[in-house]
Amino acid sequence: MKKIVPTLIALIGIGILSSSCAMMEFASRSDGKIKQIKIGVTIYQMEDPFISTIPDYIGNIAKTKELTKNMKITVNVMDAKGNQNLQNDQVDKFLAQNYDVICVNMVDRTAASVIIDRAKAANVPIVFFNREPVEEDMQRWDKLYYVCSLASESANLEGGIVVKIYQADPQKWDKNGDGILQYVILEGEQGHQDSLIRTEVTIKTITEAGIKLEKLSNKTADWQRTQAGVIMSQWLEEFGDQIEMIISNNDNMALGAIDTYQEAQITNVPLIVGIDAIQPALEAIKNGMLVGTVLNDAKGQGEAIFELAYALAMDEDPVENPQDISQRYIWIPHSAVTIDNVDEVVQTMGY
Ligand code: BGC
């Protein structure tokens, strides 16, 4: 951790722009003599609008590194399409083609042992990201790393946005004037480390600030916009304007809820808040449909993933003591996004 932190901080200032293509192979100059490294990336589901931005950031920083180090860096990105067997095959292919390091966004985060055992046998390090393997699996080898952002931190910030927005104008949001915010909550995939923690901590943060809440309903929409839209239609039918707040474990589902209000031509929407800061959510903040989100820093994560992969591919130890498992977890900080700083975030993320 100690060694990599200054590099990461330096990278955050560079401000590399994202490209639009999601499935791609990045490679450039090769004169047959310069040093070459190959990095394989497998993504649980490229249809996920948050996760699909990470390979772009990895590719951009790889291109910059190629130029500064005068070498060839191949970053090959595969879509596992929500299928763990397909992802295992993709890892096998990377290993058979002598990739130097593999970056894995697990389909099923509890199934990492198969991939780990194969990579360990071939002595190819793995950088996991976003979908956290269980600690027992992370203990299997000291060349396993994990890059992510802390779920509790994102939830604290999400709750904090609600507190600030509500307290600035309670009458606007407490539509029936009973001093209690009636809410619904859209939850992510049930097995995902972020879903449970975000749900719990966001609510705790709001109630601890002295705001009274009443839950009307909670449902999982598996991080997905369309599913969230369907659930929201049912809630609108069942609860109508009793709903004063919609908390969502991510932006994509918050956008699904907004779609439903727009289709129903209801303009007086409840207080809606999300997490991720994906591009359409930032637009929704600008047009007043979403009160805020939390930057789940895909760019910072992509850069950290690349820097780890690069160091490992160059046979360097990216941290001081890989035997200390805590050093192999790299946490990228979140920040709150509201109308006050949305333009700044659009710029930083290169949207
Ligand atoms: C994001 C979700 C995303 C999920 C994928 C979470 O951290 O907030 O938007 O669907 O990761 O694993």
Residues whose N, C-alpha, C, O or C-beta is under 5 A from the ligand:
A	BS01	BGC	D48 F50 N130 R131 D194 W223 N249 N250 I275 D276
